[in-house]
Amino acid sequence: MATRTRLSRLGLDTGKKARLHRILHQHGLRNGTALFLPYDQGFEHGPRDFFANPDSSDPRYIVKLGVEGGFNGIVLQIGLAEKFYWDYAGEIPLVLKLNGKTDIPPDNAALSPVHASVADAVRLGADAVGYTLYVGTPVQEKDFAQYRQVRADAQELGMPLIVWAYPRGWAVAAKGGNDSFYAVDYAARVASELGADVVKVNFPHPEKSEGVAEQYVGTDVSAQQAIDAVVRSANRTLVLVSGGTRAGDEVMLEKARESMEAGAAGLIFGRNVWQREHDESLRFVASLREILAKYDVAP
């Protein structure tokens, strides 16, 4: 098992450290691990993601589920945060997502425009902000420029910055795809180099090696070794591993175990949770919490 990075060793200023301490040690299991419930899919994918469980289309249902499930935080876009978070403010930390895009245009030159500010997050009582960074997109110059302003604002206002480091673009598609080991590993390193406090990544797939950099070809890397490397690439940036699209429970729980063994700070599971019926959702969350409970880390 990899050594977990303690909050006190991240080089954070007072505001960021205080807010991350609330998230990691005053909510959820309160043991330094994190379980986040993201709810930005209605923006990113459209209402189709709610068809499996129509109740999930109601933001009130989701925020309440986050509280009931003992999550460390819930991720909302600004409109939903302003209209629905106030019912549970203080009961569950808010991560305000600052950018997003629809999936109607192709991802060949993906860019996620900024539509909210760090100041909005402060006003709403958030404990962190989220930014989607498309690593490898042909328009990365624009992406990096708007990210730079978000990072500067987060630094000035003492707000932890969680980066959704997502490989995207035609070049990524030609080099193993969005969730290849090569692409995910690269994305984790980029987020660290660009000053993210926390990075969200997809679970890497070492078997997807067509067209990738030669160092990632023919090495017979296991899934555990791949996620180990991704967490190392993030350095002192805390890592959250995404649940991604809904899959079989044992597959998802095994990915969760491997992620935590690698030294990840926690998990961020959305559709894998709320596309289920209510009680089934809470049973699945209990299984995730059982895994996280084994990985205490002191502040």
Contacts in CASP RR format, 6 or more apart in sequence:
PFRMAT RR
TARGET T0000
AUTHOR 0000-0000-0000
METHOD contacts of the structure
MODEL  1
MATRTRLSRLGLDTGKKARLHRILHQHGLRNGTALFLPYDQGFEHGPRDF
FANPDSSDPRYIVKLGVEGGFNGIVLQIGLAEKFYWDYAGEIPLVLKLNG
KTDIPPDNAALSPVHASVADAVRLGADAVGYTLYVGTPVQEKDFAQYRQV
RADAQELGMPLIVWAYPRGWAVAAKGGNDSFYAVDYAARVASELGADVVK
VNFPHPEKSEGVAEQYVGTDVSAQQAIDAVVRSANRTLVLVSGGTRAGDE
VMLEKARESMEAGAAGLIFGRNVWQREHDESLRFVASLREILAKYDVAP
1 261 0 8 1.000
1 263 0 8 1.000
1 295 0 8 1.000
2 228 0 8 1.000
2 231 0 8 1.000
2 232 0 8 1.000
2 261 0 8 1.000
2 262 0 8 1.000
2 263 0 8 1.000
3 263 0 8 1.000
4 263 0 8 1.000
4 265 0 8 1.000
4 295 0 8 1.000
4 297 0 8 1.000
5 236 0 8 1.000
5 238 0 8 1.000
5 263 0 8 1.000
5 265 0 8 1.000
5 297 0 8 1.000
6 297 0 8 1.000
6 298 0 8 1.000
6 299 0 8 1.000
7 17 0 8 1.000
7 20 0 8 1.000
7 21 0 8 1.000
7 24 0 8 1.000
7 25 0 8 1.000
7 32 0 8 1.000
7 299 0 8 1.000
8 17 0 8 1.000
8 299 0 8 1.000
9 236 0 8 1.000
10 17 0 8 1.000
10 20 0 8 1.000
10 197 0 8 1.000
10 236 0 8 1.000
10 238 0 8 1.000
11 236 0 8 1.000
12 20 0 8 1.000
12 160 0 8 1.000
12 197 0 8 1.000
13 155 0 8 1.000
13 158 0 8 1.000
14 158 0 8 1.000
15 158 0 8 1.000
15 159 0 8 1.000
16 154 0 8 1.000
16 158 0 8 1.000
16 159 0 8 1.000
16 160 0 8 1.000
16 197 0 8 1.000
19 93 0 8 1.000
19 127 0 8 1.000
19 128 0 8 1.000
19 158 0 8 1.000
19 159 0 8 1.000
19 160 0 8 1.000
20 127 0 8 1.000
20 128 0 8 1.000
20 160 0 8 1.000
20 197 0 8 1.000
20 198 0 8 1.000
21 299 0 8 1.000
22 93 0 8 1.000
22 127 0 8 1.000
23 34 0 8 1.000
23 72 0 8 1.000
23 73 0 8 1.000
23 93 0 8 1.000
23 127 0 8 1.000
23 128 0 8 1.000
23 160 0 8 1.000
24 30 0 8 1.000
24 32 0 8 1.000
24 33 0 8 1.000
24 34 0 8 1.000
24 72 0 8 1.000
24 265 0 8 1.000
24 299 0 8 1.000
25 31 0 8 1.000
25 32 0 8 1.000
25 299 0 8 1.000
27 70 0 8 1.000
27 71 0 8 1.000
27 72 0 8 1.000
27 73 0 8 1.000
27 92 0 8 1.000
27 93 0 8 1.000
28 34 0 8 1.000
28 35 0 8 1.000
28 70 0 8 1.000
28 71 0 8 1.000
28 72 0 8 1.000
28 289 0 8 1.000
29 35 0 8 1.000
29 289 0 8 1.000
29 292 0 8 1.000
29 293 0 8 1.000
31 292 0 8 1.000
31 293 0 8 1.000
31 295 0 8 1.000
31 296 0 8 1.000
31 297 0 8 1.000
32 265 0 8 1.000
32 296 0 8 1.000
32 297 0 8 1.000
32 298 0 8 1.000
32 299 0 8 1.000
33 72 0 8 1.000
33 260 0 8 1.000
33 265 0 8 1.000
33 266 0 8 1.000
33 292 0 8 1.000
33 293 0 8 1.000
33 295 0 8 1.000
33 296 0 8 1.000
33 297 0 8 1.000
34 72 0 8 1.000
34 73 0 8 1.000
34 238 0 8 1.000
34 240 0 8 1.000
34 265 0 8 1.000
34 266 0 8 1.000
34 267 0 8 1.000
34 292 0 8 1.000
35 70 0 8 1.000
35 71 0 8 1.000
35 72 0 8 1.000
35 73 0 8 1.000
35 266 0 8 1.000
35 267 0 8 1.000
35 268 0 8 1.000
35 269 0 8 1.000
35 285 0 8 1.000
35 288 0 8 1.000
35 289 0 8 1.000
35 292 0 8 1.000
36 71 0 8 1.000
36 72 0 8 1.000
36 73 0 8 1.000
36 74 0 8 1.000
36 75 0 8 1.000
36 95 0 8 1.000
36 240 0 8 1.000
36 266 0 8 1.000
36 267 0 8 1.000
36 268 0 8 1.000
36 269 0 8 1.000
37 62 0 8 1.000
37 65 0 8 1.000
37 66 0 8 1.000
37 71 0 8 1.000
37 73 0 8 1.000
37 74 0 8 1.000
37 75 0 8 1.000
37 268 0 8 1.000
37 269 0 8 1.000
37 270 0 8 1.000
37 273 0 8 1.000
37 274 0 8 1.000
38 74 0 8 1.000
38 75 0 8 1.000
38 268 0 8 1.000
38 269 0 8 1.000
38 270 0 8 1.000
39 59 0 8 1.000
39 62 0 8 1.000
39 74 0 8 1.000
39 75 0 8 1.000
39 76 0 8 1.000
39 80 0 8 1.000
39 270 0 8 1.000
39 274 0 8 1.000
40 75 0 8 1.000
40 76 0 8 1.000
40 77 0 8 1.000
40 97 0 8 1.000
40 100 0 8 1.000
41 49 0 8 1.000
41 270 0 8 1.000
41 271 0 8 1.000
42 49 0 8 1.000
42 50 0 8 1.000
43 77 0 8 1.000
43 100 0 8 1.000
43 102 0 8 1.000
44 100 0 8 1.000
44 101 0 8 1.000
44 102 0 8 1.000
44 103 0 8 1.000
45 103 0 8 1.000
46 102 0 8 1.000
46 103 0 8 1.000
47 57 0 8 1.000
49 56 0 8 1.000
49 271 0 8 1.000
49 275 0 8 1.000
50 56 0 8 1.000
50 57 0 8 1.000
52 246 0 8 1.000
52 275 0 8 1.000
52 276 0 8 1.000
53 274 0 8 1.000
53 275 0 8 1.000
53 276 0 8 1.000
53 277 0 8 1.000
55 61 0 8 1.000
55 278 0 8 1.000
56 62 0 8 1.000
56 274 0 8 1.000
56 275 0 8 1.000
59 76 0 8 1.000
59 80 0 8 1.000
59 83 0 8 1.000
59 84 0 8 1.000
60 84 0 8 1.000
60 87 0 8 1.000
61 274 0 8 1.000
62 74 0 8 1.000
62 274 0 8 1.000
63 74 0 8 1.000
63 76 0 8 1.000
63 84 0 8 1.000
63 85 0 8 1.000
63 87 0 8 1.000
63 88 0 8 1.000
63 92 0 8 1.000
64 88 0 8 1.000
65 273 0 8 1.000
65 274 0 8 1.000
65 278 0 8 1.000
65 281 0 8 1.000
65 282 0 8 1.000
66 73 0 8 1.000
66 74 0 8 1.000
66 92 0 8 1.000
67 88 0 8 1.000
67 91 0 8 1.000
67 92 0 8 1.000
68 282 0 8 1.000
69 282 0 8 1.000
69 285 0 8 1.000
69 289 0 8 1.000
70 92 0 8 1.000
70 285 0 8 1.000
70 289 0 8 1.000
71 92 0 8 1.000
71 285 0 8 1.000
72 93 0 8 1.000
73 92 0 8 1.000
73 93 0 8 1.000
73 94 0 8 1.000
73 95 0 8 1.000
73 127 0 8 1.000
74 85 0 8 1.000
74 92 0 8 1.000
74 93 0 8 1.000
74 94 0 8 1.000
74 95 0 8 1.000
75 95 0 8 1.000
75 97 0 8 1.000
75 130 0 8 1.000
75 268 0 8 1.000
76 84 0 8 1.000
76 85 0 8 1.000
76 94 0 8 1.000
76 95 0 8 1.000
76 96 0 8 1.000
76 97 0 8 1.000
77 96 0 8 1.000
77 97 0 8 1.000
77 100 0 8 1.000
77 115 0 8 1.000
77 116 0 8 1.000
78 96 0 8 1.000
78 97 0 8 1.000
78 98 0 8 1.000
78 115 0 8 1.000
78 116 0 8 1.000
78 120 0 8 1.000
78 124 0 8 1.000
81 94 0 8 1.000
81 96 0 8 1.000
81 124 0 8 1.000
81 126 0 8 1.000
82 124 0 8 1.000
85 94 0 8 1.000
85 124 0 8 1.000
89 125 0 8 1.000
93 126 0 8 1.000
93 127 0 8 1.000
93 128 0 8 1.000
94 121 0 8 1.000
94 124 0 8 1.000
94 125 0 8 1.000
94 126 0 8 1.000
94 127 0 8 1.000
94 128 0 8 1.000
95 126 0 8 1.000
95 127 0 8 1.000
95 128 0 8 1.000
95 129 0 8 1.000
95 130 0 8 1.000
95 162 0 8 1.000
96 116 0 8 1.000
96 120 0 8 1.000
96 121 0 8 1.000
96 124 0 8 1.000
96 126 0 8 1.000
96 128 0 8 1.000
96 129 0 8 1.000
96 130 0 8 1.000
97 116 0 8 1.000
97 129 0 8 1.000
97 130 0 8 1.000
97 131 0 8 1.000
97 132 0 8 1.000
98 114 0 8 1.000
98 115 0 8 1.000
98 116 0 8 1.000
98 117 0 8 1.000
98 118 0 8 1.000
98 120 0 8 1.000
98 121 0 8 1.000
98 129 0 8 1.000
98 130 0 8 1.000
98 131 0 8 1.000
98 150 0 8 1.000
99 112 0 8 1.000
99 113 0 8 1.000
99 114 0 8 1.000
99 115 0 8 1.000
99 116 0 8 1.000
99 130 0 8 1.000
99 131 0 8 1.000
99 132 0 8 1.000
99 146 0 8 1.000
99 150 0 8 1.000
100 112 0 8 1.000
100 113 0 8 1.000
100 115 0 8 1.000
100 132 0 8 1.000
101 110 0 8 1.000
101 111 0 8 1.000
101 112 0 8 1.000
101 113 0 8 1.000
101 132 0 8 1.000
107 168 0 8 1.000
107 169 0 8 1.000
107 173 0 8 1.000
108 138 0 8 1.000
108 169 0 8 1.000
108 170 0 8 1.000
108 173 0 8 1.000
109 137 0 8 1.000
109 138 0 8 1.000
109 139 0 8 1.000
109 169 0 8 1.000
109 170 0 8 1.000
110 134 0 8 1.000
110 137 0 8 1.000
110 139 0 8 1.000
110 168 0 8 1.000
110 169 0 8 1.000
111 134 0 8 1.000
111 137 0 8 1.000
111 139 0 8 1.000
111 142 0 8 1.000
111 143 0 8 1.000
112 131 0 8 1.000
112 132 0 8 1.000
112 133 0 8 1.000
112 134 0 8 1.000
112 143 0 8 1.000
113 146 0 8 1.000
114 131 0 8 1.000
114 146 0 8 1.000
114 149 0 8 1.000
114 150 0 8 1.000
117 153 0 8 1.000
118 129 0 8 1.000
118 150 0 8 1.000
118 153 0 8 1.000
118 154 0 8 1.000
118 156 0 8 1.000
118 157 0 8 1.000
118 159 0 8 1.000
119 153 0 8 1.000
119 157 0 8 1.000
121 128 0 8 1.000
121 129 0 8 1.000
121 157 0 8 1.000
121 159 0 8 1.000
122 157 0 8 1.000
122 159 0 8 1.000
126 159 0 8 1.000
127 160 0 8 1.000
128 159 0 8 1.000
128 160 0 8 1.000
128 161 0 8 1.000
128 162 0 8 1.000
128 197 0 8 1.000
128 198 0 8 1.000
129 150 0 8 1.000
129 154 0 8 1.000
129 159 0 8 1.000
129 160 0 8 1.000
129 161 0 8 1.000
129 162 0 8 1.000
130 161 0 8 1.000
130 162 0 8 1.000
130 163 0 8 1.000
130 164 0 8 1.000
131 147 0 8 1.000
131 150 0 8 1.000
131 161 0 8 1.000
131 162 0 8 1.000
131 163 0 8 1.000
131 164 0 8 1.000
132 163 0 8 1.000
132 164 0 8 1.000
132 166 0 8 1.000
133 143 0 8 1.000
133 147 0 8 1.000
133 163 0 8 1.000
133 164 0 8 1.000
133 165 0 8 1.000
133 166 0 8 1.000
133 187 0 8 1.000
133 190 0 8 1.000
133 191 0 8 1.000
133 194 0 8 1.000
134 140 0 8 1.000
134 143 0 8 1.000
134 166 0 8 1.000
134 167 0 8 1.000
134 168 0 8 1.000
134 169 0 8 1.000
135 165 0 8 1.000
135 166 0 8 1.000
135 167 0 8 1.000
135 168 0 8 1.000
135 172 0 8 1.000
135 183 0 8 1.000
135 186 0 8 1.000
135 187 0 8 1.000
135 190 0 8 1.000
135 191 0 8 1.000
136 167 0 8 1.000
136 168 0 8 1.000
136 169 0 8 1.000
136 171 0 8 1.000
136 172 0 8 1.000
137 143 0 8 1.000
137 168 0 8 1.000
137 169 0 8 1.000
137 172 0 8 1.000
138 169 0 8 1.000
138 170 0 8 1.000
138 171 0 8 1.000
144 194 0 8 1.000
147 163 0 8 1.000
147 194 0 8 1.000
150 161 0 8 1.000
151 161 0 8 1.000
151 194 0 8 1.000
151 195 0 8 1.000
153 159 0 8 1.000
154 160 0 8 1.000
154 161 0 8 1.000
160 197 0 8 1.000
160 198 0 8 1.000
161 195 0 8 1.000
161 196 0 8 1.000
161 197 0 8 1.000
161 198 0 8 1.000
162 196 0 8 1.000
162 197 0 8 1.000
162 198 0 8 1.000
162 199 0 8 1.000
162 200 0 8 1.000
162 240 0 8 1.000
163 191 0 8 1.000
163 194 0 8 1.000
163 196 0 8 1.000
163 198 0 8 1.000
163 199 0 8 1.000
163 200 0 8 1.000
164 200 0 8 1.000
165 187 0 8 1.000
165 188 0 8 1.000
165 190 0 8 1.000
165 191 0 8 1.000
165 196 0 8 1.000
165 199 0 8 1.000
165 200 0 8 1.000
165 201 0 8 1.000
166 178 0 8 1.000
166 187 0 8 1.000
166 202 0 8 1.000
167 177 0 8 1.000
167 178 0 8 1.000
167 179 0 8 1.000
167 180 0 8 1.000
167 183 0 8 1.000
167 184 0 8 1.000
167 186 0 8 1.000
167 187 0 8 1.000
168 178 0 8 1.000
172 178 0 8 1.000
172 183 0 8 1.000
174 211 0 8 1.000
175 182 0 8 1.000
175 183 0 8 1.000
175 211 0 8 1.000
175 212 0 8 1.000
175 213 0 8 1.000
176 182 0 8 1.000
176 183 0 8 1.000
176 208 0 8 1.000
176 209 0 8 1.000
176 210 0 8 1.000
176 211 0 8 1.000
176 212 0 8 1.000
177 183 0 8 1.000
177 208 0 8 1.000
178 202 0 8 1.000
179 202 0 8 1.000
179 203 0 8 1.000
179 204 0 8 1.000
179 205 0 8 1.000
179 208 0 8 1.000
180 204 0 8 1.000
180 205 0 8 1.000
180 206 0 8 1.000
180 208 0 8 1.000
180 209 0 8 1.000
180 212 0 8 1.000
180 216 0 8 1.000
181 204 0 8 1.000
181 205 0 8 1.000
181 206 0 8 1.000
181 208 0 8 1.000
181 209 0 8 1.000
181 212 0 8 1.000
181 216 0 8 1.000
181 221 0 8 1.000
181 226 0 8 1.000
181 229 0 8 1.000
181 230 0 8 1.000
182 209 0 8 1.000
182 212 0 8 1.000
182 213 0 8 1.000
182 216 0 8 1.000
183 204 0 8 1.000
183 212 0 8 1.000
184 201 0 8 1.000
184 202 0 8 1.000
184 203 0 8 1.000
184 204 0 8 1.000
184 226 0 8 1.000
184 230 0 8 1.000
185 204 0 8 1.000
185 216 0 8 1.000
185 226 0 8 1.000
185 229 0 8 1.000
185 230 0 8 1.000
185 233 0 8 1.000
186 233 0 8 1.000
187 199 0 8 1.000
187 201 0 8 1.000
188 199 0 8 1.000
188 201 0 8 1.000
188 230 0 8 1.000
188 231 0 8 1.000
188 233 0 8 1.000
188 234 0 8 1.000
188 237 0 8 1.000
188 239 0 8 1.000
189 233 0 8 1.000
189 234 0 8 1.000
191 199 0 8 1.000
191 234 0 8 1.000
191 237 0 8 1.000
192 199 0 8 1.000
192 233 0 8 1.000
192 234 0 8 1.000
192 235 0 8 1.000
192 236 0 8 1.000
192 237 0 8 1.000
195 237 0 8 1.000
196 237 0 8 1.000
197 237 0 8 1.000
197 238 0 8 1.000
198 237 0 8 1.000
198 238 0 8 1.000
198 239 0 8 1.000
198 240 0 8 1.000
198 265 0 8 1.000
199 234 0 8 1.000
199 237 0 8 1.000
199 238 0 8 1.000
199 239 0 8 1.000
199 240 0 8 1.000
200 240 0 8 1.000
200 241 0 8 1.000
200 242 0 8 1.000
200 268 0 8 1.000
201 230 0 8 1.000
201 234 0 8 1.000
201 239 0 8 1.000
201 240 0 8 1.000
201 241 0 8 1.000
201 242 0 8 1.000
202 241 0 8 1.000
202 242 0 8 1.000
202 243 0 8 1.000
202 244 0 8 1.000
203 223 0 8 1.000
203 227 0 8 1.000
203 241 0 8 1.000
203 242 0 8 1.000
203 243 0 8 1.000
203 244 0 8 1.000
203 255 0 8 1.000
203 258 0 8 1.000
203 259 0 8 1.000
204 223 0 8 1.000
204 226 0 8 1.000
204 227 0 8 1.000
204 229 0 8 1.000
204 230 0 8 1.000
205 223 0 8 1.000
205 226 0 8 1.000
206 216 0 8 1.000
206 219 0 8 1.000
206 221 0 8 1.000
206 222 0 8 1.000
206 223 0 8 1.000
206 225 0 8 1.000
206 226 0 8 1.000
209 216 0 8 1.000
209 217 0 8 1.000
209 218 0 8 1.000
211 217 0 8 1.000
221 229 0 8 1.000
223 255 0 8 1.000
223 258 0 8 1.000
224 258 0 8 1.000
224 261 0 8 1.000
224 262 0 8 1.000
227 241 0 8 1.000
227 258 0 8 1.000
227 259 0 8 1.000
227 262 0 8 1.000
227 264 0 8 1.000
228 261 0 8 1.000
228 262 0 8 1.000
230 239 0 8 1.000
230 262 0 8 1.000
231 239 0 8 1.000
231 259 0 8 1.000
231 262 0 8 1.000
231 263 0 8 1.000
231 264 0 8 1.000
238 264 0 8 1.000
238 265 0 8 1.000
239 259 0 8 1.000
239 262 0 8 1.000
239 263 0 8 1.000
239 264 0 8 1.000
239 265 0 8 1.000
239 266 0 8 1.000
240 264 0 8 1.000
240 265 0 8 1.000
240 266 0 8 1.000
240 267 0 8 1.000
240 268 0 8 1.000
241 255 0 8 1.000
241 256 0 8 1.000
241 259 0 8 1.000
241 264 0 8 1.000
241 266 0 8 1.000
241 267 0 8 1.000
241 268 0 8 1.000
242 267 0 8 1.000
242 268 0 8 1.000
242 269 0 8 1.000
243 252 0 8 1.000
243 255 0 8 1.000
243 267 0 8 1.000
243 268 0 8 1.000
243 269 0 8 1.000
243 270 0 8 1.000
243 271 0 8 1.000
243 272 0 8 1.000
244 269 0 8 1.000
244 270 0 8 1.000
244 271 0 8 1.000
244 272 0 8 1.000
245 271 0 8 1.000
246 271 0 8 1.000
246 272 0 8 1.000
246 275 0 8 1.000
247 272 0 8 1.000
249 284 0 8 1.000
249 287 0 8 1.000
252 269 0 8 1.000
252 272 0 8 1.000
253 287 0 8 1.000
253 288 0 8 1.000
253 291 0 8 1.000
256 267 0 8 1.000
256 288 0 8 1.000
256 291 0 8 1.000
257 291 0 8 1.000
259 266 0 8 1.000
259 267 0 8 1.000
260 266 0 8 1.000
260 267 0 8 1.000
260 291 0 8 1.000
260 292 0 8 1.000
260 294 0 8 1.000
260 295 0 8 1.000
263 295 0 8 1.000
266 292 0 8 1.000
267 288 0 8 1.000
267 292 0 8 1.000
269 288 0 8 1.000
272 284 0 8 1.000
273 281 0 8 1.000
273 284 0 8 1.000
273 285 0 8 1.000
274 281 0 8 1.000
276 284 0 8 1.000
END
